[in-house]
């Protein structure tokens, strides 16, 4: 990832609000964003220093997706 992380969803039928959170490898929450399940979402990561981060998408009940990404 350089400046923007692209997130899109397939086959989402649930109406819960989704939050995409970015944490460092120590688990410290750095930022979070509301995301739209029906569109592609561009997350601005230009403020992050180069490194490895954890991206997590969750609703009110549980984590739906957890991925590592590398910021260049």
Secondary structure per residue as TSV (DSSP state, phi and psi in degrees):
chain	resnum	aa	ss	phi	psi
A	1	X	-	360.0	138.0
A	2	X	-	-100.6	-79.6
A	3	X	S	-114.7	-24.3
A	4	X	E	-134.4	137.7
A	5	X	E	-104.8	127.5
A	6	X	E	-97.9	127.6
A	7	X	E	-126.1	129.5
A	8	X	-	-139.2	157.9
A	9	X	-	-120.9	148.1
A	10	X	S	-126.2	135.9
A	11	X	S	57.9	47.6
A	12	X	-	-100.2	119.3
A	13	X	-	-112.4	-11.3
A	14	X	-	-75.5	138.6
A	15	X	-	-93.0	1.6
A	16	X	S	-63.5	146.6
A	17	X	-	-68.2	137.4
A	18	X	E	-106.2	141.1
A	19	X	E	-121.9	130.4
A	20	X	E	-104.6	121.1
A	21	X	E	-115.2	145.3
A	22	X	E	-118.8	127.4
A	23	X	E	-126.3	158.5
A	24	X	-	-84.7	178.5
A	25	X	T	-69.3	-15.3
A	26	X	T	-83.4	-4.3
A	27	X	-	90.3	3.8
A	28	X	-	-75.2	124.7
A	29	X	E	-69.6	125.5
A	30	X	E	-101.4	-37.8
A	31	X	E	-166.4	160.7
A	32	X	E	-146.7	152.3
A	33	X	E	-139.8	142.7
A	34	X	E	-75.9	135.9
A	35	X	E	-121.9	152.8
A	36	X	-	-99.0	124.0
A	37	X	T	-73.6	-19.2
A	38	X	T	-94.5	-6.9
A	39	X	S	-129.6	168.3
A	40	X	-	-74.4	141.7
A	41	X	E	-116.2	129.7
A	42	X	E	-106.5	119.6
A	43	X	E	-104.0	123.5
A	44	X	E	-76.1	114.9
A	45	X	-	-115.6	16.8
A	46	X	T	-63.0	-24.9
A	47	X	T	-80.1	-12.7
A	48	X	S	-78.6	143.6
A	49	X	-	-75.1	154.9
A	50	X	S	-55.9	137.6
A	51	X	E	161.1	-169.7
A	52	X	E	-105.9	134.0
A	53	X	E	-132.1	161.1
A	54	X	E	-109.0	124.9
A	55	X	E	-105.7	129.0
A	56	X	E	-131.4	129.3
A	57	X	E	-106.9	128.4
A	58	X	E	-143.4	159.7
A	59	X	-	-112.6	-166.8
A	60	X	S	-67.2	-21.8
A	61	X	S	-95.9	-41.0
A	62	X	-	-164.4	172.1
A	63	X	E	-78.9	132.0
A	64	X	E	-98.9	-28.2
A	65	X	E	-155.9	136.6
A	66	X	E	-136.6	124.4
A	67	X	E	-137.6	147.3
A	68	X	E	-90.2	143.5
A	69	X	E	-141.6	156.6
A	70	X	E	-111.7	126.7
A	71	X	E	-94.9	123.6
A	72	X	-	-86.2	360.0
